[in-house]
Amino acid sequence: IILDVPSVGGRLMLVDMAGSENIEQAGQTGFEAKMQ
């Protein structure tokens, strides 16, 4: 989902693969805020 992103994107992808909903949600919120 997030490939065109710096280290933050890669890290988020790794978390998503791990299946950590809690961390994934926090990361998604941060990413969305950064995009806005």
MODELLER restraints for C-alpha pairs under 7 A, 6 or more apart:
rsr = mdl.restraints
at = mdl.atoms
rsr.add(forms.Gaussian(group=physical.xy_distance, feature=features.Distance(at['CA:2:A'], at['CA:9:A']), mean=5.72, stdev=0.5))
rsr.add(forms.Gaussian(group=physical.xy_distance, feature=features.Distance(at['CA:2:A'], at['CA:13:A']), mean=6.74, stdev=0.5))
rsr.add(forms.Gaussian(group=physical.xy_distance, feature=features.Distance(at['CA:3:A'], at['CA:9:A']), mean=6.38, stdev=0.5))
rsr.add(forms.Gaussian(group=physical.xy_distance, feature=features.Distance(at['CA:12:A'], at['CA:24:A']), mean=6.73, stdev=0.5))
rsr.add(forms.Gaussian(group=physical.xy_distance, feature=features.Distance(at['CA:12:A'], at['CA:27:A']), mean=6.17, stdev=0.5))
rsr.add(forms.Gaussian(group=physical.xy_distance, feature=features.Distance(at['CA:15:A'], at['CA:23:A']), mean=6.99, stdev=0.5))
rsr.add(forms.Gaussian(group=physical.xy_distance, feature=features.Distance(at['CA:15:A'], at['CA:24:A']), mean=6.14, stdev=0.5))
rsr.add(forms.Gaussian(group=physical.xy_distance, feature=features.Distance(at['CA:16:A'], at['CA:24:A']), mean=5.88, stdev=0.5))
